[in-house]
Amino acid sequence: MNLRSRLLIQTCLLAMMTGTGIVSAPAYAQTSAPVPLFLKQEAERDAELRSNDPTTQPNDTNNAFPSDSFGSGTPSNTQPSSFPSDPNAVQSLSLGAVDIEAVGTIDRSRGGLGIDMWNGTTRKSAAQLISDLPATPATHTARDLQIRLLLSAAALPQDSKEISLLEARVAKLINMGAIDEAIDLVRAAPQGSRGQMLAQAEINALLISGQVNEACSAIDSYGASYDEMFWLKAAAMCALYANDPTSAAFSVDLVREMDGESDATFFGLVGAIRSGSAASQDLLSELRPIDIALLSIAKQSIPNNQLESGNAAAIIGMINADTTATDIRLEAARKAENLGLISADRLAEIYGAVNFAPAALDTALDDAPEGIQARQYAKLYQAAAQSDVPAARAEILAALFENAEIEGNFLQAARLTAPLLTEIPVNGDFSWFAVVALKASIASNALERAENWLQVAKSAANPSNDIASRVSLLYPILAISGLEETGAPKPVAAATPTQLPVIDALNTPQPSFGLGGAITLNAPAPTQVETQDPQALARHRARMIEWQEMQAARGDQAAAKRYGELIFNLYEGFEIEVPTALWDGLLTAPYIEDRLTISSAVSHHLNVAATAQQKAKTVAMAVQAQQISAMENADPKALADTVAALELVGLKSDAQHLATELLLSFDQ
């Protein structure tokens, strides 16, 4: 007798005992999202946009992904064979086979990588690329790219259809703690098309995020469809959550009958709930989502050692659990935001909920610092947020930034306070604050505001202050972020043809993606010419010489050399000139150094994929390549290759943000 049959018998017995009768399972409340049907014509138009305008960035709203088409009719296998060159022509189209797994929650206009992003990649290799992505990308920029890769709606390779890329994408999102994104991606597929893995993933994601009510509603909807042990344990958890000991006992006894007591953590937590005691700490070393939910029902806190475990589910659970001590929640939130597990807005919400006496906030700049670092950040954040005097707020923010920079948390402080910084007037009255505001704006990727602060700083610089020298120290970051002209060559489109060139279908490989036909990737691009600004180049050379002189005065020359190497390599990745004399200055023995670098296979595939405009593979390899960035002896050449590859596939703004994040996080 299988588990489903046993469950039906147990349910009938329970109904007779309680006199309630058998009722139908509640309908699942989540409405299935419509399935996007990507047409070949949309892909062709998208490719034409890129070919005719090489300055257009694929992830910019100026090159918007065509509006999604939605439908639910029976798909046809007939594909259109040609398209008229006249964009106003009327044409009847038959839709190709629809791949449900191609669904996503973002398109190109919202940062998606494009419907053709898997071009040149087999489904098997795509699944491997997704599976191998890190649970904890080394930078926030890389994490953002990775999430966009996993959420992008895209045509999929049609080989090895037994491999589910949708399941792989959801599993990786949960693995990296992108819980809300995982739930949204599961629900982008119609409920009837979701297999057991996707159903379990949705439940686990809801439990991790503390949405036990929603999880139990979904369990009621899914439970009768599957007969894995997971669902029986989940039913027991929901019964305990609903304070229904009779139903819980039936489910727990059935787990014991079917599987013995091999799951010691489950039975230990169930026993703790029934007895009102605490479960043994020995059982809580590797917590699963269902364990986190059972701990919450038992009103027992997640062990503090989970904060150092790297278990994303446990860290998020600590933040959400009512039983977590305030200081532990603050440290968990600080770590979670640094890892990308929660947003800066969520961190601000947690910091804002700490109870400080009004007097403590009024004297936040004068009092001794709090014993817990996150508590000190919370106090300064609240003091700045409650101040309605811009000058006072700026002074508090300056103190917060200074504190965070000492502790290595400047990037997080910039993300946290970005909304508060927008309320500081950008004018000469705040020239004393301009440089730190400039740096914080770059860190939070608010480049337009950063440009305004840069102009304030330049206007206020004079021999009586140090503003000019502080701006000079930031020059490489300003150059890479595009805030300073470097004289680097800029592509300018030549005259473009009025229609796409004809592709030789017999001699050109044509990958088939099954969503209205193949997508041709490598259409010849219009010839480009490059222009260079000699005056800007001369200014750039002078600024770099000035910067190098300041670096020569640093106390730690080993760190200065590492920083210089990183900058010069990144410059080359962006085709920004490095004056020969600066490279000469680094040419000192010993010439052999221990360096942490990436696999030569990663380097090879990164370069090949970028050259072939295989965007998904390029992003996956770039994420892998930058994993070394947090290491003290990271190979700067590998990082330069990473940003160069991203720029080559049209992700210039991401490449710039990654580079500036690397430089701002460098221990100077």
Secondary structure, 3 states (H helix, E strand, C coil): CCHHHHHHHHHHHHHHHHCCCCCCCCCCCCCCCCCECCCHHHHHHHHHHHHHCCCCCCCCHHHCCCCCCECCCCCCCCCCCCCCCCCCCCCCCCCCCCCHHHCCCECHHHCCCCCCCCCCCCHHHHHHHHHHCCCCCCCHHHHHHHHHHHHECCCCCCCCCCCCHHHHHHHHHHHCCCHHHHHHHHHHCCHHHCCHHHHHHHHHHHHHCCCHHHHHHHHHHHHHHCCCHHHHHHHHHHHHHCCCHHHHHHHHHHHHHHHCCCCHHHHHHHHHHHHCCCCCHHHCCCCCHHHHHHHHHCCCCCCHHHHHCCCHHHHHHHHHCCCCCHHHHHHHHHHHHHHCCCCHHHHHHHHHCCCCCHHHHHCCCCCCCCCCHHHHHHHHHHHHHHCCCHHHHHHHHHHHHHHHHHCCCHHHHHHHHHHHHCCCCCCHHHHHHHHHHHHHHHHCCCHHHHHHHHHHHHHHCCCCCCHHHHHHHCHHHHHHCCCCCCCCCEEEECCCCCCCCCCCCCCCCCCCCCCCCCCCCCCCCCCEEEECCHHHHHHHHHHHHHHHHHHHCCCCHHHHHHHHHHHHHHHHHCCCCCCHHHHHHHCCCCCCCCCECCCHHHHHHHHHHHHCCCHHHHHHHHHHHHHHHHCCCECHHHHHHHHHHHHHCCCHHHHHHHHHHHHHHCCC
